[in-house]
Amino acid sequence: MPRKVTLDKDLCISCGVCNSICPQVFDWDDDGKMKTLTDTVPADLVDAALEAEASCPTGAIKVE
């Protein structure tokens, strides 16, 4: 089942762990911070997005 993903840029410290875990959902923006490539995580990427959420050191990622 697809899930909604959000990323709080104010909390992001640009460590890149989310991009290394799930590059199909997270990528660098022009400011050197992470961005989401989609608002909805496809069903086949939900596990990777949840791993990225759990691995984020600042809790900037929410997968609902």
All heavy atoms as TSV, in Angstrom:
chain	resi	resn	atom	element	x	y	z
A	1	MET	N	N	0.836	-1.179	0.000
A	1	MET	CA	C	0.000	0.000	0.000
A	1	MET	C	C	0.884	1.247	0.000
A	1	MET	O	O	1.796	1.356	0.814
A	1	MET	CB	C	-0.889	-0.062	1.239
A	1	MET	CG	C	-1.625	1.176	1.548
A	1	MET	SD	S	-2.716	0.807	2.959
A	1	MET	CE	C	-3.226	2.412	3.323
A	2	PRO	N	N	0.665	2.184	-0.907
A	2	PRO	CA	C	1.470	3.410	-0.950
A	2	PRO	C	C	1.322	4.217	0.342
A	2	PRO	O	O	0.304	4.126	1.016
A	2	PRO	CB	C	0.889	4.185	-2.129
A	2	PRO	CG	C	0.112	3.200	-2.908
A	2	PRO	CD	C	-0.326	2.137	-1.960
A	3	ARG	N	N	2.340	4.971	0.655
A	3	ARG	CA	C	2.331	5.803	1.854
A	3	ARG	C	C	2.772	7.220	1.509
A	3	ARG	O	O	3.547	7.434	0.579
A	3	ARG	CB	C	3.295	5.257	2.904
A	3	ARG	CG	C	3.057	3.828	3.310
A	3	ARG	CD	C	2.450	3.769	4.682
A	3	ARG	NE	N	2.431	2.415	5.170
A	3	ARG	CZ	C	3.116	1.988	6.232
A	3	ARG	NH1	N	3.878	2.816	6.909
A	3	ARG	NH2	N	3.022	0.743	6.622
A	4	LYS	N	N	2.313	8.177	2.310
A	4	LYS	CA	C	2.714	9.575	2.142
A	4	LYS	C	C	4.073	9.767	2.825
A	4	LYS	O	O	4.324	9.225	3.894
A	4	LYS	CB	C	1.665	10.489	2.770
A	4	LYS	CG	C	2.019	11.940	2.648
A	4	LYS	CD	C	0.970	12.830	3.248
A	4	LYS	CE	C	1.511	14.244	3.171
A	4	LYS	NZ	N	0.543	15.252	3.287
A	5	VAL	N	N	4.944	10.563	2.210
A	5	VAL	CA	C	6.249	10.860	2.790
A	5	VAL	C	C	6.451	12.375	2.842
A	5	VAL	O	O	6.087	13.094	1.914
A	5	VAL	CB	C	7.404	10.185	2.003
A	5	VAL	CG1	C	7.497	10.691	0.578
A	5	VAL	CG2	C	8.735	10.378	2.716
A	6	THR	N	N	6.999	12.843	3.961
A	6	THR	CA	C	7.357	14.251	4.103
A	6	THR	C	C	8.756	14.342	4.691
A	6	THR	O	O	9.215	13.430	5.386
A	6	THR	CB	C	6.370	15.021	5.007
A	6	THR	OG1	O	6.304	14.381	6.286
A	6	THR	CG2	C	4.986	15.083	4.390
A	7	LEU	N	N	9.418	15.444	4.409
A	7	LEU	CA	C	10.758	15.694	4.911
A	7	LEU	C	C	10.818	17.128	5.411
A	7	LEU	O	O	10.515	18.061	4.666
A	7	LEU	CB	C	11.781	15.461	3.800
A	7	LEU	CG	C	13.233	15.541	4.230
A	7	LEU	CD1	C	14.031	14.458	3.546
A	7	LEU	CD2	C	13.820	16.886	3.923
A	8	ASP	N	N	11.189	17.306	6.667
A	8	ASP	CA	C	11.299	18.636	7.274
A	8	ASP	C	C	12.707	19.171	7.012
A	8	ASP	O	O	13.674	18.738	7.632
A	8	ASP	CB	C	11.021	18.543	8.771
A	8	ASP	CG	C	10.999	19.888	9.461
A	8	ASP	OD1	O	11.656	20.838	8.972
A	8	ASP	OD2	O	10.329	19.991	10.499
A	9	LYS	N	N	12.815	20.110	6.081
A	9	LYS	CA	C	14.130	20.644	5.698
A	9	LYS	C	C	14.802	21.402	6.836
A	9	LYS	O	O	16.021	21.526	6.858
A	9	LYS	CB	C	14.003	21.531	4.469
A	9	LYS	CG	C	13.744	20.723	3.216
A	9	LYS	CD	C	13.812	21.605	1.987
A	9	LYS	CE	C	13.614	20.771	0.767
A	9	LYS	NZ	N	14.745	20.818	-0.129
A	10	ASP	N	N	14.017	21.911	7.782
A	10	ASP	CA	C	14.611	22.606	8.930
A	10	ASP	C	C	15.355	21.633	9.845
A	10	ASP	O	O	16.297	22.024	10.531
A	10	ASP	CB	C	13.544	23.358	9.726
A	10	ASP	CG	C	12.975	24.532	8.953
A	10	ASP	OD1	O	13.697	25.115	8.114
A	10	ASP	OD2	O	11.800	24.880	9.193
A	11	LEU	N	N	14.932	20.384	9.866
A	11	LEU	CA	C	15.598	19.370	10.686
A	11	LEU	C	C	16.708	18.644	9.944
A	11	LEU	O	O	17.600	18.065	10.565
A	11	LEU	CB	C	14.570	18.341	11.180
A	11	LEU	CG	C	13.512	18.831	12.150
A	11	LEU	CD1	C	12.529	17.712	12.481
A	11	LEU	CD2	C	14.147	19.372	13.421
A	12	CYS	N	N	16.669	18.658	8.619
A	12	CYS	CA	C	17.633	17.933	7.800
A	12	CYS	C	C	19.051	18.483	8.005
A	12	CYS	O	O	19.274	19.686	7.937
A	12	CYS	CB	C	17.244	18.037	6.324
A	12	CYS	SG	S	18.386	17.186	5.204
A	13	ILE	N	N	20.003	17.569	8.259
A	13	ILE	CA	C	21.410	17.970	8.401
A	13	ILE	C	C	22.249	17.514	7.207
A	13	ILE	O	O	23.471	17.560	7.251
A	13	ILE	CB	C	22.015	17.450	9.718
A	13	ILE	CG1	C	21.948	15.921	9.783
A	13	ILE	CG2	C	21.347	18.104	10.927
A	13	ILE	CD1	C	22.747	15.309	10.918
A	14	SER	N	N	21.586	17.052	6.157
A	14	SER	CA	C	22.248	16.670	4.906
A	14	SER	C	C	23.251	15.535	5.066
A	14	SER	O	O	24.278	15.518	4.400
A	14	SER	CB	C	22.944	17.886	4.283
A	14	SER	OG	O	22.034	18.931	4.104
A	15	CYS	N	N	22.934	14.576	5.925
A	15	CYS	CA	C	23.871	13.458	6.101
A	15	CYS	C	C	23.816	12.486	4.927
A	15	CYS	O	O	24.783	11.768	4.674
A	15	CYS	CB	C	23.599	12.731	7.415
A	15	CYS	SG	S	22.071	11.791	7.456
A	16	GLY	N	N	22.684	12.436	4.214
A	16	GLY	CA	C	22.570	11.619	3.017
A	16	GLY	C	C	22.202	10.169	3.244
A	16	GLY	O	O	22.139	9.394	2.297
A	17	VAL	N	N	21.945	9.782	4.490
A	17	VAL	CA	C	21.614	8.380	4.755
A	17	VAL	C	C	20.319	7.970	4.053
A	17	VAL	O	O	20.229	6.850	3.540
A	17	VAL	CB	C	21.572	8.082	6.278
A	17	VAL	CG1	C	20.380	8.702	6.950
A	17	VAL	CG2	C	21.601	6.598	6.519
A	18	CYS	N	N	19.332	8.847	4.000
A	18	CYS	CA	C	18.067	8.493	3.341
A	18	CYS	C	C	18.274	8.238	1.849
A	18	CYS	O	O	17.731	7.289	1.292
A	18	CYS	CB	C	17.002	9.561	3.575
A	18	CYS	SG	S	17.441	11.207	3.008
A	19	ASN	N	N	19.114	9.060	1.226
A	19	ASN	CA	C	19.409	8.879	-0.194
A	19	ASN	C	C	20.162	7.582	-0.448
A	19	ASN	O	O	19.932	6.908	-1.451
A	19	ASN	CB	C	20.198	10.082	-0.707
A	19	ASN	CG	C	20.608	9.937	-2.150
A	19	ASN	OD1	O	21.760	9.626	-2.425
A	19	ASN	ND2	N	19.682	10.153	-3.062
A	20	SER	N	N	21.038	7.208	0.461
A	20	SER	CA	C	21.788	5.965	0.272
A	20	SER	C	C	20.896	4.739	0.454
A	20	SER	O	O	21.132	3.704	-0.156
A	20	SER	CB	C	22.988	5.896	1.219
A	20	SER	OG	O	22.572	5.777	2.557
A	21	ILE	N	N	19.856	4.866	1.264
A	21	ILE	CA	C	18.927	3.750	1.500
A	21	ILE	C	C	17.842	3.686	0.433
A	21	ILE	O	O	17.486	2.602	-0.030
A	21	ILE	CB	C	18.295	3.875	2.900
A	21	ILE	CG1	C	19.359	3.694	3.976
A	21	ILE	CG2	C	17.150	2.882	3.076
A	21	ILE	CD1	C	18.893	4.028	5.381
A	22	CYS	N	N	17.317	4.847	0.043
A	22	CYS	CA	C	16.163	4.873	-0.866
A	22	CYS	C	C	16.294	6.025	-1.873
A	22	CYS	O	O	15.561	7.018	-1.794
A	22	CYS	CB	C	14.883	4.995	-0.037
A	22	CYS	SG	S	13.372	4.719	-0.965
A	23	PRO	N	N	17.214	5.909	-2.824
A	23	PRO	CA	C	17.436	6.995	-3.782
A	23	PRO	C	C	16.267	7.243	-4.734
A	23	PRO	O	O	16.205	8.299	-5.362
A	23	PRO	CB	C	18.682	6.553	-4.547
A	23	PRO	CG	C	18.696	5.075	-4.425
A	23	PRO	CD	C	18.103	4.780	-3.066
A	24	GLN	N	N	15.333	6.317	-4.804
A	24	GLN	CA	C	14.160	6.511	-5.655
A	24	GLN	C	C	13.179	7.505	-5.038
A	24	GLN	O	O	12.322	8.044	-5.727
A	24	GLN	CB	C	13.430	5.178	-5.892
A	24	GLN	CG	C	14.275	4.115	-6.520
A	24	GLN	CD	C	14.970	3.229	-5.475
A	24	GLN	OE1	O	15.230	3.622	-4.342
A	24	GLN	NE2	N	15.281	2.014	-5.880
A	25	VAL	N	N	13.328	7.776	-3.734
A	25	VAL	CA	C	12.409	8.689	-3.032
A	25	VAL	C	C	13.119	9.960	-2.565
A	25	VAL	O	O	12.529	11.030	-2.551
A	25	VAL	CB	C	11.743	7.971	-1.835
A	25	VAL	CG1	C	10.882	8.936	-1.021
A	25	VAL	CG2	C	10.901	6.797	-2.332
A	26	PHE	N	N	14.408	9.856	-2.198
A	26	PHE	CA	C	15.147	10.997	-1.639
A	26	PHE	C	C	16.331	11.369	-2.523
A	26	PHE	O	O	17.065	10.499	-2.986
A	26	PHE	CB	C	15.652	10.662	-0.232
A	26	PHE	CG	C	14.565	10.246	0.709
A	26	PHE	CD1	C	14.320	8.903	0.953
A	26	PHE	CD2	C	13.768	11.186	1.331
A	26	PHE	CE1	C	13.309	8.512	1.814
A	26	PHE	CE2	C	12.752	10.801	2.183
A	26	PHE	CZ	C	12.516	9.460	2.432
A	27	ASP	N	N	16.529	12.671	-2.721
A	27	ASP	CA	C	17.656	13.148	-3.523
A	27	ASP	C	C	18.069	14.524	-3.024
A	27	ASP	O	O	17.344	15.180	-2.272
A	27	ASP	CB	C	17.267	13.204	-5.004
A	27	ASP	CG	C	18.477	13.221	-5.931
A	27	ASP	OD1	O	19.623	13.104	-5.453
A	27	ASP	OD2	O	18.270	13.348	-7.145
A	28	TRP	N	N	19.219	14.978	-3.466
A	28	TRP	CA	C	19.731	16.297	-3.086
A	28	TRP	C	C	18.977	17.391	-3.841
A	28	TRP	O	O	18.674	17.244	-5.018
A	28	TRP	CB	C	21.223	16.404	-3.427
A	28	TRP	CG	C	22.049	15.390	-2.724
A	28	TRP	CD1	C	22.556	14.242	-3.251
A	28	TRP	CD2	C	22.455	15.416	-1.359
A	28	TRP	NE1	N	23.254	13.546	-2.296
A	28	TRP	CE2	C	23.219	14.244	-1.123
A	28	TRP	CE3	C	22.265	16.299	-0.317
A	28	TRP	CZ2	C	23.776	13.943	0.116
A	28	TRP	CZ3	C	22.820	16.005	0.924
A	28	TRP	CH2	C	23.566	14.847	1.126
A	29	ASP	N	N	18.729	18.519	-3.159
A	29	ASP	CA	C	18.157	19.673	-3.847
A	29	ASP	C	C	19.275	20.662	-4.164
A	29	ASP	O	O	20.450	20.403	-3.877
A	29	ASP	CB	C	17.019	20.311	-3.041
A	29	ASP	CG	C	17.470	21.016	-1.768
A	29	ASP	OD1	O	18.692	21.209	-1.553
A	29	ASP	OD2	O	16.593	21.404	-0.975
A	30	ASP	N	N	18.936	21.787	-4.735
A	30	ASP	CA	C	19.939	22.783	-5.139
A	30	ASP	C	C	20.631	23.456	-3.956
A	30	ASP	O	O	21.683	24.058	-4.107
A	30	ASP	CB	C	19.293	23.852	-6.029
A	30	ASP	CG	C	18.850	23.280	-7.359
A	30	ASP	OD1	O	19.398	22.246	-7.795
A	30	ASP	OD2	O	17.933	23.869	-7.971
A	31	ASP	N	N	20.030	23.344	-2.750
A	31	ASP	CA	C	20.602	23.951	-1.549
A	31	ASP	C	C	21.488	22.984	-0.759
A	31	ASP	O	O	21.959	23.320	0.321
A	31	ASP	CB	C	19.489	24.458	-0.628
A	31	ASP	CG	C	18.672	25.574	-1.262
A	31	ASP	OD1	O	19.243	26.349	-2.060
A	31	ASP	OD2	O	17.470	25.676	-0.963
A	32	GLY	N	N	21.675	21.775	-1.291
A	32	GLY	CA	C	22.500	20.806	-0.600
A	32	GLY	C	C	21.782	20.051	0.502
A	32	GLY	O	O	22.409	19.394	1.333
A	33	LYS	N	N	20.475	20.170	0.534
A	33	LYS	CA	C	19.660	19.429	1.495
A	33	LYS	C	C	18.929	18.331	0.740
A	33	LYS	O	O	18.895	18.308	-0.481
A	33	LYS	CB	C	18.642	20.351	2.168
A	33	LYS	CG	C	19.266	21.436	3.011
A	33	LYS	CD	C	19.044	21.160	4.462
A	33	LYS	CE	C	19.633	22.302	5.283
A	33	LYS	NZ	N	19.196	22.237	6.642
A	34	MET	N	N	18.330	17.436	1.483
A	34	MET	CA	C	17.544	16.393	0.861
A	34	MET	C	C	16.173	16.923	0.466
A	34	MET	O	O	15.674	17.888	1.027
A	34	MET	CB	C	17.340	15.219	1.828
A	34	MET	CG	C	18.515	14.303	1.924
A	34	MET	SD	S	18.816	13.430	0.379
A	34	MET	CE	C	20.568	13.636	0.269
A	35	LYS	N	N	15.596	16.271	-0.514
A	35	LYS	CA	C	14.219	16.546	-0.928
A	35	LYS	C	C	13.565	15.218	-1.236
A	35	LYS	O	O	14.259	14.207	-1.450
A	35	LYS	CB	C	14.174	17.449	-2.160
A	35	LYS	CG	C	14.750	16.791	-3.414
A	35	LYS	CD	C	14.651	17.695	-4.610
A	35	LYS	CE	C	15.277	17.023	-5.844
A	35	LYS	NZ	N	15.220	17.855	-7.017
A	36	THR	N	N	12.245	15.210	-1.231
A	36	THR	CA	C	11.532	14.018	-1.666
A	36	THR	C	C	11.256	14.159	-3.152
A	36	THR	O	O	10.952	15.249	-3.636
A	36	THR	CB	C	10.213	13.833	-0.896
A	36	THR	OG1	O	9.408	14.995	-1.044
A	36	THR	CG2	C	10.466	13.557	0.577
A	37	LEU	N	N	11.398	13.086	-3.863
A	37	LEU	CA	C	11.137	13.078	-5.299
A	37	LEU	C	C	9.657	12.837	-5.589
A	37	LEU	O	O	9.219	13.010	-6.723
A	37	LEU	CB	C	11.987	12.012	-5.981
A	37	LEU	CG	C	13.497	12.214	-5.865
A	37	LEU	CD1	C	14.236	11.008	-6.439
A	37	LEU	CD2	C	13.915	13.499	-6.568
A	38	THR	N	N	8.920	12.435	-4.570
A	38	THR	CA	C	7.504	12.148	-4.695
A	38	THR	C	C	6.834	12.398	-3.352
A	38	THR	O	O	7.502	12.332	-2.310
A	38	THR	CB	C	7.272	10.691	-5.145
A	38	THR	OG1	O	5.881	10.447	-5.256
A	38	THR	CG2	C	7.886	9.688	-4.195
A	39	ASP	N	N	5.547	12.686	-3.347
A	39	ASP	CA	C	4.800	12.833	-2.101
A	39	ASP	C	C	4.251	11.502	-1.629
A	39	ASP	O	O	3.887	11.346	-0.471
A	39	ASP	CB	C	3.635	13.813	-2.277
A	39	ASP	CG	C	4.115	15.241	-2.503
A	39	ASP	OD1	O	5.221	15.579	-2.052
A	39	ASP	OD2	O	3.377	16.016	-3.125
A	40	THR	N	N	4.183	10.550	-2.542
A	40	THR	CA	C	3.642	9.232	-2.233
A	40	THR	C	C	4.665	8.163	-2.576
A	40	THR	O	O	5.151	8.092	-3.699
A	40	THR	CB	C	2.344	8.979	-3.039
A	40	THR	OG1	O	1.428	10.035	-2.786
A	40	THR	CG2	C	1.721	7.662	-2.648
A	41	VAL	N	N	4.990	7.345	-1.584
A	41	VAL	CA	C	5.945	6.263	-1.782
A	41	VAL	C	C	5.224	5.081	-2.423
A	41	VAL	O	O	4.229	4.603	-1.876
A	41	VAL	CB	C	6.555	5.826	-0.434
A	41	VAL	CG1	C	7.546	4.690	-0.640
A	41	VAL	CG2	C	7.212	6.998	0.273
A	42	PRO	N	N	5.695	4.612	-3.572
A	42	PRO	CA	C	5.084	3.433	-4.182
A	42	PRO	C	C	5.177	2.224	-3.245
A	42	PRO	O	O	6.111	2.112	-2.446
A	42	PRO	CB	C	5.915	3.205	-5.449
A	42	PRO	CG	C	6.600	4.502	-5.708
A	42	PRO	CD	C	6.788	5.144	-4.371
A	43	ALA	N	N	4.232	1.332	-3.363
A	43	ALA	CA	C	4.156	0.173	-2.471
A	43	ALA	C	C	5.454	-0.627	-2.424
A	43	ALA	O	O	5.862	-1.095	-1.359
A	43	ALA	CB	C	2.989	-0.723	-2.881
A	44	ASP	N	N	6.130	-0.760	-3.548
A	44	ASP	CA	C	7.355	-1.567	-3.574
A	44	ASP	C	C	8.551	-0.884	-2.915
A	44	ASP	O	O	9.585	-1.510	-2.698
A	44	ASP	CB	C	7.702	-1.975	-5.007
A	44	ASP	CG	C	7.982	-0.800	-5.924
A	44	ASP	OD1	O	7.344	0.256	-5.770
A	44	ASP	OD2	O	8.843	-0.950	-6.813
A	45	LEU	N	N	8.416	0.402	-2.568
A	45	LEU	CA	C	9.511	1.127	-1.918
A	45	LEU	C	C	9.209	1.497	-0.470
A	45	LEU	O	O	10.029	2.140	0.196
A	45	LEU	CB	C	9.832	2.405	-2.702
A	45	LEU	CG	C	10.370	2.197	-4.115
A	45	LEU	CD1	C	10.531	3.541	-4.819
A	45	LEU	CD2	C	11.692	1.453	-4.080
A	46	VAL	N	N	8.056	1.077	0.034
A	46	VAL	CA	C	7.651	1.455	1.400
A	46	VAL	C	C	8.656	0.953	2.433
A	46	VAL	O	O	9.044	1.697	3.336
A	46	VAL	CB	C	6.225	0.969	1.716
A	46	VAL	CG1	C	5.919	1.080	3.198
A	46	VAL	CG2	C	5.214	1.770	0.910
A	47	ASP	N	N	9.113	-0.282	2.316
A	47	ASP	CA	C	10.069	-0.810	3.300
A	47	ASP	C	C	11.353	0.010	3.317
A	47	ASP	O	O	11.882	0.328	4.390
A	47	ASP	CB	C	10.394	-2.280	3.017
A	47	ASP	CG	C	9.244	-3.211	3.369
A	47	ASP	OD1	O	8.313	-2.801	4.103
A	47	ASP	OD2	O	9.253	-4.358	2.890
A	48	ALA	N	N	11.869	0.385	2.161
A	48	ALA	CA	C	13.089	1.197	2.090
A	48	ALA	C	C	12.839	2.592	2.655
A	48	ALA	O	O	13.689	3.142	3.362
A	48	ALA	CB	C	13.594	1.282	0.656
A	49	ALA	N	N	11.688	3.175	2.368
A	49	ALA	CA	C	11.360	4.507	2.902
A	49	ALA	C	C	11.236	4.457	4.417
A	49	ALA	O	O	11.690	5.377	5.113
A	49	ALA	CB	C	10.085	5.035	2.269
A	50	LEU	N	N	10.649	3.402	4.947
A	50	LEU	CA	C	10.538	3.247	6.406
A	50	LEU	C	C	11.915	3.061	7.034
A	50	LEU	O	O	12.180	3.573	8.127
A	50	LEU	CB	C	9.625	2.079	6.752
A	50	LEU	CG	C	8.139	2.306	6.482
A	50	LEU	CD1	C	7.366	1.003	6.635
A	50	LEU	CD2	C	7.567	3.384	7.394
A	51	GLU	N	N	12.809	2.360	6.352
A	51	GLU	CA	C	14.177	2.217	6.840
A	51	GLU	C	C	14.887	3.570	6.849
A	51	GLU	O	O	15.616	3.904	7.793
A	51	GLU	CB	C	14.951	1.219	5.989
A	51	GLU	CG	C	16.360	0.979	6.479
A	51	GLU	CD	C	17.157	0.011	5.634
A	51	GLU	OE1	O	16.572	-0.705	4.801
A	51	GLU	OE2	O	18.388	-0.026	5.806
A	52	ALA	N	N	14.677	4.370	5.801
A	52	ALA	CA	C	15.258	5.710	5.748
A	52	ALA	C	C	14.717	6.566	6.888
A	52	ALA	O	O	15.476	7.298	7.537
A	52	ALA	CB	C	14.968	6.356	4.401
A	53	GLU	N	N	13.419	6.476	7.147
A	53	GLU	CA	C	12.811	7.229	8.251
A	53	GLU	C	C	13.460	6.826	9.581
A	53	GLU	O	O	13.848	7.686	10.377
A	53	GLU	CB	C	11.311	6.971	8.301
A	53	GLU	CG	C	10.617	7.628	9.486
A	53	GLU	CD	C	9.159	7.236	9.603
A	53	GLU	OE1	O	8.797	6.074	9.298
A	53	GLU	OE2	O	8.365	8.091	10.021
A	54	ALA	N	N	13.592	5.542	9.821
A	54	ALA	CA	C	14.168	5.049	11.067
A	54	ALA	C	C	15.650	5.401	11.201
A	54	ALA	O	O	16.155	5.559	12.319
A	54	ALA	CB	C	13.987	3.531	11.161
A	55	SER	N	N	16.337	5.546	10.082
A	55	SER	CA	C	17.774	5.828	10.084
A	55	SER	C	C	18.100	7.314	10.144
A	55	SER	O	O	19.260	7.675	10.388
A	55	SER	CB	C	18.417	5.234	8.833
A	55	SER	OG	O	18.226	3.836	8.812
A	56	CYS	N	N	17.119	8.174	9.916
A	56	CYS	CA	C	17.376	9.620	9.922
A	56	CYS	C	C	17.755	10.071	11.335
A	56	CYS	O	O	16.959	9.918	12.265
A	56	CYS	CB	C	16.137	10.383	9.441
A	56	CYS	SG	S	16.377	12.174	9.419
A	57	PRO	N	N	18.955	10.633	11.499
A	57	PRO	CA	C	19.416	10.995	12.848
A	57	PRO	C	C	18.650	12.149	13.494
A	57	PRO	O	O	18.704	12.310	14.711
A	57	PRO	CB	C	20.893	11.354	12.650
A	57	PRO	CG	C	20.991	11.767	11.223
A	57	PRO	CD	C	19.968	10.934	10.486
A	58	THR	N	N	17.932	12.918	12.699
A	58	THR	CA	C	17.213	14.063	13.268
A	58	THR	C	C	15.700	13.891	13.244
A	58	THR	O	O	14.968	14.775	13.688
A	58	THR	CB	C	17.569	15.356	12.515
A	58	THR	OG1	O	17.134	15.235	11.142
A	58	THR	CG2	C	19.042	15.651	12.573
A	59	GLY	N	N	15.220	12.780	12.709
A	59	GLY	CA	C	13.774	12.563	12.641
A	59	GLY	C	C	13.082	13.470	11.644
A	59	GLY	O	O	11.897	13.775	11.784
A	60	ALA	N	N	13.807	13.875	10.601
A	60	ALA	CA	C	13.259	14.810	9.614
A	60	ALA	C	C	12.283	14.142	8.645
A	60	ALA	O	O	11.524	14.828	7.971
A	60	ALA	CB	C	14.392	15.461	8.822
A	61	ILE	N	N	12.281	12.822	8.577
A	61	ILE	CA	C	11.466	12.092	7.615
A	61	ILE	C	C	10.260	11.477	8.330
A	61	ILE	O	O	10.402	10.878	9.394
A	61	ILE	CB	C	12.275	10.985	6.934
A	61	ILE	CG1	C	13.453	11.575	6.176
A	61	ILE	CG2	C	11.397	10.129	6.029
A	61	ILE	CD1	C	14.469	10.569	5.722
A	62	LYS	N	N	9.111	11.620	7.714
A	62	LYS	CA	C	7.883	10.983	8.207
A	62	LYS	C	C	7.251	10.204	7.063
A	62	LYS	O	O	7.005	10.754	5.987
A	62	LYS	CB	C	6.884	12.017	8.717
A	62	LYS	CG	C	7.390	12.852	9.880
A	62	LYS	CD	C	7.575	12.004	11.122
A	62	LYS	CE	C	8.109	12.863	12.237
A	62	LYS	NZ	N	9.119	12.230	13.033
A	63	VAL	N	N	7.002	8.933	7.289
A	63	VAL	CA	C	6.303	8.085	6.327
A	63	VAL	C	C	5.011	7.654	7.008
A	63	VAL	O	O	5.033	7.024	8.059
A	63	VAL	CB	C	7.150	6.851	5.930
A	63	VAL	CG1	C	6.388	5.984	4.941
A	63	VAL	CG2	C	8.486	7.286	5.334
A	64	GLU	N	N	3.896	8.046	6.419
A	64	GLU	CA	C	2.586	7.762	7.031
A	64	GLU	C	C	1.722	6.938	6.112
A	64	GLU	O	O	1.724	7.118	4.942
A	64	GLU	CB	C	1.878	9.072	7.362
A	64	GLU	CG	C	2.718	9.968	8.250
A	64	GLU	CD	C	2.063	11.306	8.502
A	64	GLU	OE1	O	2.196	12.193	7.646
A	64	GLU	OE2	O	1.428	11.427	9.555
